[in-house]
């Protein structure tokens, strides 16, 4: 099958049990019927459960030093985004 964007031959790969067609040139991704549903189901199963409510009141985390705010802003989040990133990371 040819890429509808640039005409390059699409490559088929298996990611987490789902066959994905992608273009190695433009990195476009095409899914067949039902494949998106499979990805969503697996992402929901992979997502981490919400944290338990704290037993003690939480203290506000004010940032006195702007470097502390920068440090927390750059952290990678876990959960559904990481599974989708794993699936679509070619």
MOPAC internal coordinates of N, CA, C and O (Angstrom, degrees):
PM7 1SCF
backbone

  N    0.0000 0     0.00 0     0.00 0    0    0    0
  C    1.4392 1     0.00 0     0.00 0    1    0    0
  C    1.5218 1   108.14 1     0.00 0    2    1    0
  O    1.2310 1   120.50 1   -36.24 1    3    2    1
  N    1.3073 1   116.65 1   143.76 1    3    2    1
  C    1.4623 1   122.58 1  -178.60 1    5    3    2
  C    1.5268 1   110.70 1   -97.36 1    6    5    3
  O    1.2310 1   120.92 1   -32.94 1    7    6    5
  N    1.3243 1   115.85 1   147.06 1    7    6    5
  C    1.4594 1   121.55 1   175.99 1    9    7    6
  C    1.5316 1   108.98 1   -67.00 1   10    9    7
  O    1.2310 1   119.70 1   -52.36 1   11   10    9
  N    1.3303 1   118.18 1   127.64 1   11   10    9
  C    1.4580 1   119.94 1   179.17 1   13   11   10
  C    1.5285 1   113.10 1   -68.67 1   14   13   11
  O    1.2310 1   120.07 1   163.93 1   15   14   13
  N    1.3148 1   117.47 1   -16.07 1   15   14   13
  C    1.4667 1   121.14 1  -179.04 1   17   15   14
  C    1.5224 1   111.32 1   -84.35 1   18   17   15
  O    1.2310 1   120.50 1   125.88 1   19   18   17
  N    1.3528 1   116.64 1   -54.12 1   19   18   17
  C    1.4629 1   119.37 1  -173.02 1   21   19   18
  C    1.5293 1   114.39 1  -124.63 1   22   21   19
  O    1.2310 1   119.46 1  -179.88 1   23   22   21
  N    1.3290 1   118.63 1     0.12 1   23   22   21
  C    1.4607 1   121.51 1   175.76 1   25   23   22
  C    1.5194 1   114.98 1    82.07 1   26   25   23
  O    1.2310 1   119.12 1  -176.87 1   27   26   25
  N    1.3138 1   119.28 1     3.13 1   27   26   25
  C    1.4645 1   123.04 1   178.45 1   29   27   26
  C    1.5233 1   109.10 1   -70.86 1   30   29   27
  O    1.2310 1   120.44 1   -30.42 1   31   30   29
  N    1.3325 1   116.77 1   149.58 1   31   30   29
  C    1.4591 1   121.55 1   177.28 1   33   31   30
  C    1.5313 1   109.04 1   -66.43 1   34   33   31
  O    1.2310 1   120.45 1   -54.08 1   35   34   33
  N    1.3456 1   116.75 1   125.92 1   35   34   33
  C    1.4611 1   120.96 1   179.30 1   37   35   34
  C    1.5202 1   110.54 1   -72.03 1   38   37   35
  O    1.2310 1   120.56 1   -30.42 1   39   38   37
  N    1.3224 1   116.53 1   149.58 1   39   38   37
  C    1.4538 1   124.06 1   177.95 1   41   39   38
  C    1.5205 1   107.51 1  -108.90 1   42   41   39
  O    1.2310 1   120.44 1   -42.12 1   43   42   41
  N    1.3327 1   116.77 1   137.88 1   43   42   41
  C    1.4617 1   121.45 1   177.34 1   45   43   42
  C    1.5195 1   108.14 1  -103.25 1   46   45   43
  O    1.2310 1   120.94 1   -48.20 1   47   46   45
  N    1.3237 1   115.80 1   131.80 1   47   46   45
  C    1.4557 1   121.45 1   178.18 1   49   47   46
  C    1.5219 1   109.09 1  -136.05 1   50   49   47
  O    1.2310 1   120.75 1   -25.52 1   51   50   49
  N    1.3157 1   116.16 1   154.48 1   51   50   49
  C    1.4611 1   121.79 1   178.44 1   53   51   50
  C    1.5142 1   108.29 1  -104.15 1   54   53   51
  O    1.2310 1   120.90 1   -59.20 1   55   54   53
  N    1.3291 1   115.89 1   120.80 1   55   54   53
  C    1.4669 1   121.95 1   178.14 1   57   55   54
  C    1.5086 1   108.56 1  -124.96 1   58   57   55
  O    1.2310 1   120.78 1   -66.41 1   59   58   57
  N    1.3167 1   116.11 1   113.59 1   59   58   57
  C    1.4729 1   122.15 1   178.56 1   61   59   58
  C    1.5230 1   111.54 1    54.99 1   62   61   59
  O    1.2310 1   120.46 1  -140.56 1   63   62   61
  N    1.3247 1   116.72 1    39.44 1   63   62   61
  C    1.4557 1   121.44 1   177.58 1   65   63   62
  C    1.5153 1   114.78 1    80.51 1   66   65   63
  O    1.2310 1   119.75 1  -170.72 1   67   66   65
  N    1.3339 1   118.09 1     9.28 1   67   66   65
  C    1.4594 1   122.24 1   179.75 1   69   67   66
  C    1.5245 1   107.99 1  -118.91 1   70   69   67
  O    1.2310 1   120.66 1   -53.30 1   71   70   69
  N    1.3370 1   116.34 1   126.70 1   71   70   69
  C    1.4676 1   120.19 1   176.83 1   73   71   70
  C    1.5155 1   109.29 1   -78.75 1   74   73   71
  O    1.2310 1   120.95 1   -53.46 1   75   74   73
  N    1.3150 1   115.80 1   126.54 1   75   74   73
  C    1.4623 1   122.19 1  -178.22 1   77   75   74
  C    1.5180 1   108.32 1  -121.99 1   78   77   75
  O    1.2310 1   120.90 1   -47.69 1   79   78   77
  N    1.3327 1   115.89 1   132.31 1   79   78   77
  C    1.4615 1   121.53 1   173.15 1   81   79   78
  C    1.5209 1   107.29 1   -96.64 1   82   81   79
  O    1.2310 1   120.70 1   -51.99 1   83   82   81
  N    1.3428 1   116.27 1   128.01 1   83   82   81
  C    1.4630 1   118.54 1   178.18 1   85   83   82
  C    1.5130 1   110.33 1  -140.29 1   86   85   83
  O    1.2310 1   121.75 1   -22.85 1   87   86   85
  N    1.3347 1   114.26 1   157.15 1   87   86   85
  C    1.4593 1   121.40 1   179.42 1   89   87   86
  C    1.5203 1   108.21 1   -97.31 1   90   89   87
  O    1.2310 1   119.77 1   -58.73 1   91   90   89
  N    1.3295 1   118.05 1   121.27 1   91   90   89
  C    1.4644 1   119.50 1   179.69 1   93   91   90
  C    1.5372 1   112.37 1   -70.40 1   94   93   91
  O    1.2310 1   120.28 1   162.59 1   95   94   93
  N    1.3192 1   117.08 1   -17.41 1   95   94   93
  C    1.4632 1   120.99 1  -178.76 1   97   95   94
  C    1.5304 1   111.62 1   -83.40 1   98   97   95
  O    1.2310 1   120.21 1   120.72 1   99   98   97
  N    1.3405 1   117.20 1   -59.28 1   99   98   97
  C    1.4686 1   120.36 1  -176.99 1  101   99   98
  C    1.5243 1   112.44 1   -97.16 1  102  101   99
  O    1.2310 1   120.04 1   173.04 1  103  102  101
  N    1.3456 1   117.52 1    -6.96 1  103  102  101
  C    1.4631 1   125.39 1   179.01 1  105  103  102
  C    1.5261 1   113.12 1    64.90 1  106  105  103
  O    1.2310 1   120.35 1  -156.29 1  107  106  105
  N    1.3309 1   116.93 1    23.71 1  107  106  105
  C    1.4559 1   121.31 1   173.40 1  109  107  106
  C    1.5247 1   109.36 1   -70.53 1  110  109  107
  O    1.2310 1   120.27 1   -30.53 1  111  110  109
  N    1.3287 1   117.08 1   149.47 1  111  110  109
  C    1.4561 1   122.69 1  -177.68 1  113  111  110
  C    1.5194 1   108.44 1  -122.45 1  114  113  111
  O    1.2310 1   120.72 1   -46.64 1  115  114  113
  N    1.3459 1   116.22 1   133.36 1  115  114  113
  C    1.4568 1   121.74 1   178.06 1  117  115  114
  C    1.5150 1   108.53 1  -125.54 1  118  117  115
  O    1.2310 1   121.51 1   -44.91 1  119  118  117
  N    1.3431 1   114.71 1   135.09 1  119  118  117
  C    1.4592 1   121.43 1  -178.51 1  121  119  118
  C    1.5217 1   109.19 1  -116.72 1  122  121  119
  O    1.2310 1   120.95 1   -36.85 1  123  122  121
  N    1.3319 1   115.80 1   143.15 1  123  122  121
  C    1.4500 1   121.17 1   174.88 1  125  123  122
  C    1.5250 1   108.70 1   -83.92 1  126  125  123
  O    1.2310 1   121.18 1    -8.29 1  127  126  125
  N    1.3214 1   115.35 1   171.71 1  127  126  125
  C    1.4640 1   120.97 1  -179.25 1  129  127  126
  C    1.5318 1   110.56 1   -54.89 1  130  129  127
  O    1.2310 1   120.72 1   -48.51 1  131  130  129
  N    1.3197 1   116.23 1   131.49 1  131  130  129
  C    1.4591 1   121.99 1   176.27 1  133  131  130
  C    1.5195 1   114.75 1    87.38 1  134  133  131
  O    1.2310 1   119.62 1   164.31 1  135  134  133
  N    1.3210 1   118.34 1   -15.69 1  135  134  133
  C    1.4649 1   119.79 1  -177.22 1  137  135  134
  C    1.5271 1   112.02 1   -70.72 1  138  137  135
  O    1.2310 1   119.92 1   143.31 1  139  138  137
  N    1.3099 1   117.76 1   -36.69 1  139  138  137
  C    1.4591 1   120.33 1   177.48 1  141  139  138
  C    1.5249 1   110.00 1   -64.60 1  142  141  139
  O    1.2310 1   120.26 1   140.57 1  143  142  141
  N    1.3370 1   117.11 1   -39.43 1  143  142  141
  C    1.4671 1   120.49 1   177.64 1  145  143  142
  C    1.5278 1   110.70 1   -61.59 1  146  145  143
  O    1.2310 1   120.16 1   138.65 1  147  146  145
  N    1.3365 1   117.30 1   -41.35 1  147  146  145
  C    1.4674 1   120.73 1   177.95 1  149  147  146
  C    1.5268 1   110.93 1   -62.56 1  150  149  147
  O    1.2310 1   120.60 1   138.13 1  151  150  149
  N    1.3278 1   116.46 1   -41.87 1  151  150  149
  C    1.4681 1   120.60 1  -179.92 1  153  151  150
  C    1.5233 1   110.11 1   -63.53 1  154  153  151
  O    1.2310 1   120.33 1   137.09 1  155  154  153
  N    1.3308 1   116.98 1   -42.91 1  155  154  153
  C    1.4597 1   120.70 1  -179.48 1  157  155  154
  C    1.5266 1   110.43 1   -65.19 1  158  157  155
  O    1.2310 1   119.96 1   137.41 1  159  158  157
  N    1.3379 1   117.68 1   -42.59 1  159  158  157
  C    1.4651 1   121.13 1   178.49 1  161  159  158
  C    1.5234 1   110.87 1   -60.22 1  162  161  159
  O    1.2310 1   120.57 1   135.05 1  163  162  161
  N    1.3227 1   116.52 1   -44.95 1  163  162  161
  C    1.4634 1   120.30 1  -179.56 1  165  163  162
  C    1.5276 1   111.10 1   -67.82 1  166  165  163
  O    1.2310 1   120.32 1   144.56 1  167  166  165
  N    1.3238 1   117.00 1   -35.44 1  167  166  165
  C    1.4642 1   120.54 1   179.21 1  169  167  166
  C    1.5188 1   110.45 1   -66.66 1  170  169  167
  O    1.2310 1   120.04 1   140.18 1  171  170  169
  N    1.3330 1   117.52 1   -39.82 1  171  170  169
  C    1.4622 1   120.41 1   178.49 1  173  171  170
  C    1.5283 1   110.88 1   -65.87 1  174  173  171
  O    1.2310 1   120.36 1   141.27 1  175  174  173
  N    1.3285 1   116.92 1   -38.73 1  175  174  173
  C    1.4635 1   120.45 1   179.28 1  177  175  174
  C    1.5369 1   110.52 1   -70.13 1  178  177  175
  O    1.2310 1   120.32 1   149.14 1  179  178  177
  N    1.3140 1   117.00 1   -30.86 1  179  178  177
  C    1.4597 1   123.29 1  -176.92 1  181  179  178
  C    1.5240 1   112.47 1   -81.47 1  182  181  179
  O    1.2310 1   120.38 1   154.48 1  183  182  181
  N    1.3464 1   116.88 1   -25.52 1  183  182  181
  C    1.4659 1   121.28 1  -175.78 1  185  183  182
  C    1.5214 1   110.19 1   -61.93 1  186  185  183
  O    1.2310 1   121.05 1   -38.02 1  187  186  185
  N    1.3039 1   115.59 1   141.98 1  187  186  185
  C    1.4611 1   120.32 1   179.45 1  189  187  186
  C    1.5277 1   109.60 1   -73.80 1  190  189  187
  O    1.2310 1   120.21 1   -34.94 1  191  190  189
  N    1.3324 1   117.20 1   145.06 1  191  190  189
  C    1.4647 1   119.31 1   178.84 1  193  191  190
  C    1.5242 1   110.05 1   -67.85 1  194  193  191
  O    1.2310 1   120.10 1   -24.86 1  195  194  193
  N    1.3274 1   117.41 1   155.14 1  195  194  193
  C    1.4677 1   119.51 1   179.62 1  197  195  194
  C    1.5218 1   110.30 1   -63.87 1  198  197  195
  O    1.2310 1   120.08 1   -31.07 1  199  198  197
  N    1.3197 1   117.44 1   148.93 1  199  198  197
  C    1.4643 1   120.20 1  -179.30 1  201  199  198
  C    1.5214 1   110.85 1   -65.76 1  202  201  199
  O    1.2310 1   121.56 1   -29.94 1  203  202  201
  N    1.3283 1   114.63 1   150.06 1  203  202  201
  C    1.4612 1   120.45 1   177.68 1  205  203  202
  C    1.5208 1   109.10 1   -69.03 1  206  205  203
  O    1.2310 1   120.12 1   -33.11 1  207  206  205
  N    1.3237 1   117.37 1   146.89 1  207  206  205
  C    1.4723 1   118.70 1   179.08 1  209  207  206
  C    1.5225 1   110.00 1   -63.08 1  210  209  207
  O    1.2310 1   120.40 1   -37.07 1  211  210  209
  N    1.3083 1   116.84 1   142.93 1  211  210  209
  C    1.4664 1   119.93 1  -178.84 1  213  211  210
  C    1.5240 1   111.13 1   -66.89 1  214  213  211
  O    1.2310 1   121.23 1   -33.74 1  215  214  213
  N    1.3292 1   115.25 1   146.26 1  215  214  213
  C    1.4562 1   119.80 1  -179.32 1  217  215  214
  C    1.5274 1   111.48 1   -82.05 1  218  217  215
  O    1.2310 1   120.55 1   157.31 1  219  218  217
  N    1.3324 1   116.56 1   -22.69 1  219  218  217
  C    1.4546 1   120.93 1   178.37 1  221  219  218
  C    1.5198 1   108.73 1  -119.03 1  222  221  219
  O    1.2310 1   120.43 1   -27.04 1  223  222  221
  N    1.3195 1   116.79 1   152.96 1  223  222  221
  C    1.4673 1   118.28 1   178.75 1  225  223  222
  C    1.5240 1   110.39 1   -60.23 1  226  225  223
  O    1.2310 1   121.57 1   -40.06 1  227  226  225
  N    1.3302 1   114.60 1   139.94 1  227  226  225
  C    1.4592 1   119.15 1  -179.39 1  229  227  226
  C    1.5176 1   110.50 1   -84.14 1  230  229  227
  O    1.2310 1   121.75 1   -33.66 1  231  230  229
  N    1.2957 1   114.26 1   146.34 1  231  230  229
  C    1.4501 1   121.15 1   177.14 1  233  231  230
  C    1.5192 1   107.41 1   -88.58 1  234  233  231
  O    1.2310 1   120.70 1   -41.97 1  235  234  233
  N    1.2993 1   116.27 1   138.03 1  235  234  233
  C    1.4584 1   120.68 1   178.22 1  237  235  234
  C    1.5257 1   108.91 1   -60.73 1  238  237  235
  O    1.2310 1   121.07 1   -43.49 1  239  238  237
  N    1.3260 1   115.56 1   136.51 1  239  238  237
  C    1.4640 1   120.46 1  -179.27 1  241  239  238
  C    1.5198 1   109.44 1  -101.70 1  242  241  239
  O    1.2310 1   121.09 1  -103.34 1  243  242  241
  N    1.2984 1   115.52 1    76.66 1  243  242  241
  C    1.4580 1   119.55 1   176.11 1  245  243  242
  C    1.5209 1   109.09 1   -75.96 1  246  245  243
  O    1.2310 1   120.64 1   -33.23 1  247  246  245
  N    1.2897 1   116.38 1   146.77 1  247  246  245
  C    1.4537 1   121.16 1  -179.65 1  249  247  246
  C    1.5225 1   108.57 1  -103.60 1  250  249  247
  O    1.2310 1   121.36 1   -75.70 1  251  250  249
  N    1.3429 1   115.00 1   104.30 1  251  250  249
  C    1.4517 1   119.54 1   178.00 1  253  251  250
  C    1.5222 1   110.63 1   -75.58 1  254  253  251
  O    1.2310 1   120.94 1   148.03 1  255  254  253
  N    1.3121 1   115.80 1   -31.97 1  255  254  253
  C    1.4546 1   121.77 1  -177.37 1  257  255  254
  C    1.5258 1   108.59 1  -109.46 1  258  257  255
  O    1.2310 1   119.01 1   -57.19 1  259  258  257
  N    1.3382 1   119.49 1   122.81 1  259  258  257
  C    1.4713 1   120.80 1  -178.68 1  261  259  258
  C    1.5275 1   113.13 1   -58.50 1  262  261  259
  O    1.2310 1   119.66 1   155.12 1  263  262  261
  N    1.3366 1   118.26 1   -24.88 1  263  262  261
  C    1.4641 1   120.12 1   178.81 1  265  263  262
  C    1.5223 1   110.82 1   -65.99 1  266  265  263
  O    1.2310 1   119.70 1   148.14 1  267  266  265
  N    1.3340 1   118.17 1   -31.86 1  267  266  265
  C    1.4604 1   121.17 1   177.75 1  269  267  266
  C    1.5228 1   110.00 1   -65.39 1  270  269  267
  O    1.2310 1   119.99 1   139.36 1  271  270  269
  N    1.3307 1   117.62 1   -40.64 1  271  270  269
  C    1.4478 1   121.12 1   179.47 1  273  271  270
  C    1.5282 1   109.75 1   -64.46 1  274  273  271
  O    1.2310 1   119.52 1   136.17 1  275  274  273
  N    1.3167 1   118.53 1   -43.83 1  275  274  273
  C    1.4637 1   122.17 1   177.79 1  277  275  274
  C    1.5117 1   110.84 1   -59.48 1  278  277  275
  O    1.2310 1   120.30 1   139.12 1  279  278  277
  N    1.3371 1   117.02 1   -40.88 1  279  278  277
  C    1.4614 1   121.17 1  -178.33 1  281  279  278
  C    1.5240 1   110.57 1   -60.90 1  282  281  279
  O    1.2310 1   119.57 1   135.29 1  283  282  281
  N    1.3207 1   118.43 1   -44.71 1  283  282  281
  C    1.4588 1   122.06 1  -177.78 1  285  283  282
  C    1.5198 1   111.64 1   -74.79 1  286  285  283
  O    1.2310 1   119.58 1   149.58 1  287  286  285
  N    1.3070 1   118.42 1   -30.42 1  287  286  285
  C    1.4572 1   121.54 1  -178.07 1  289  287  286
  C    1.5228 1   111.33 1   -67.10 1  290  289  287
  O    1.2310 1   119.33 1   148.81 1  291  290  289
  N    1.3118 1   118.88 1   -31.19 1  291  290  289
  C    1.4571 1   122.03 1  -175.14 1  293  291  290
  C    1.5154 1   114.80 1   -87.25 1  294  293  291
  O    1.2310 1   119.00 1   178.57 1  295  294  293
  N    1.3381 1   119.51 1    -1.43 1  295  294  293
  C    1.4655 1   120.92 1  -176.60 1  297  295  294
  C    1.5100 1   110.84 1   -71.62 1  298  297  295
  O    1.2310 1   120.70 1   -36.69 1  299  298  297
  N    1.3427 1   116.27 1   143.31 1  299  298  297
  C    1.4575 1   122.45 1   178.17 1  301  299  298
  C    1.5199 1   109.85 1   -79.51 1  302  301  299
  O    1.2310 1   120.66 1   -41.67 1  303  302  301
  N    1.3258 1   116.34 1   138.33 1  303  302  301
  C    1.4574 1   120.88 1   179.98 1  305  303  302
  C    1.5172 1   109.64 1   -90.01 1  306  305  303
  O    1.2310 1   120.76 1   -31.45 1  307  306  305
  N    1.3348 1   116.14 1   148.55 1  307  306  305
  C    1.4529 1   122.11 1   175.44 1  309  307  306
  C    1.5097 1   108.79 1   -98.24 1  310  309  307
  O    1.2310 1   120.47 1   -11.29 1  311  310  309
  N    1.3174 1   116.70 1   168.71 1  311  310  309
  C    1.4612 1   120.16 1   175.17 1  313  311  310
  C    1.5089 1   111.32 1   118.72 1  314  313  311
  O    1.2310 1   120.72 1    33.10 1  315  314  313
  N    1.3271 1   116.24 1  -146.90 1  315  314  313
  C    1.4474 1   121.67 1  -174.60 1  317  315  314
  C    1.5279 1   111.66 1   -59.71 1  318  317  315
  O    1.2310 1   119.95 1   141.76 1  319  318  317
  N    1.3166 1   117.71 1   -38.24 1  319  318  317
  C    1.4485 1   120.67 1  -179.94 1  321  319  318
  C    1.5115 1   112.09 1   -58.59 1  322  321  319
  O    1.2310 1   119.60 1   142.93 1  323  322  321
  N    1.3050 1   118.37 1   -37.07 1  323  322  321
  C    1.4581 1   120.49 1  -178.11 1  325  323  322
  C    1.5250 1   110.97 1   -71.13 1  326  325  323
  O    1.2310 1   119.19 1   143.16 1  327  326  325
  N    1.3274 1   119.16 1   -36.84 1  327  326  325
  C    1.4564 1   120.14 1   176.91 1  329  327  326
  C    1.5124 1   110.60 1   -66.46 1  330  329  327
  O    1.2310 1   120.14 1   133.94 1  331  330  329
  N    1.3152 1   117.34 1   -46.06 1  331  330  329
  C    1.4581 1   119.70 1   179.51 1  333  331  330
  C    1.5220 1   109.72 1   -63.86 1  334  333  331
  O    1.2310 1   120.55 1   143.22 1  335  334  333
  N    1.3276 1   116.55 1   -36.78 1  335  334  333
  C    1.4547 1   119.05 1   175.68 1  337  335  334
  C    1.5148 1   112.06 1   -63.61 1  338  337  335
  O    1.2310 1   120.01 1   141.83 1  339  338  337
  N    1.3357 1   117.58 1   -38.17 1  339  338  337
  C    1.4539 1   121.30 1   177.06 1  341  339  338
  C    1.5224 1   111.14 1   -65.42 1  342  341  339
  O    1.2310 1   120.19 1   139.47 1  343  342  341
  N    1.3246 1   117.24 1   -40.53 1  343  342  341
  C    1.4659 1   120.96 1  -177.92 1  345  343  342
  C    1.5142 1   110.63 1   -67.43 1  346  345  343
  O    1.2310 1   120.15 1   135.51 1  347  346  345
  N    1.3317 1   117.32 1   -44.49 1  347  346  345
  C    1.4605 1   120.45 1  -173.65 1  349  347  346
  C    1.5178 1   113.82 1   -95.73 1  350  349  347
  O    1.2310 1   119.46 1  -169.80 1  351  350  349
  N    1.3127 1   118.64 1    10.20 1  351  350  349
  C    1.4556 1   121.16 1   178.90 1  353  351  350
  C    1.5233 1   108.61 1   -89.36 1  354  353  351
  O    1.2310 1   120.24 1   -79.29 1  355  354  353
  N    1.3084 1   117.16 1   100.71 1  355  354  353
  C    1.4858 1   121.79 1  -177.89 1  357  355  354
  C    1.5094 1   109.73 1   -96.59 1  358  357  355
  O    1.2310 1   120.10 1   180.00 1  359  358  357

